[in-house]
Amino acid sequence: MSILSKINAFYKMDESSGNALDGVASNNLTAVASPGTAAGKVGTSRDLVAASAQYFSIADNATFSAGEVHMTN
């Protein structure tokens, strides 16, 4: 069995704006507060500003669901 058959999602994060697209399936991430872009090591990357509360989210689904897990920082 190939390791590639175990990948549920892959995000290059090189889109010029908007959502982060899943390169494996249709588990796209939704952009919140309009994350920008910046020069990356290879091509472009996404630029998240914590002070602007920028992040990506995904709705709970069977692929990523971890049940009742609570995380705090």
Order of alpha helices (4+ residues) and beta strands (2+ residues): beta-beta-beta-beta
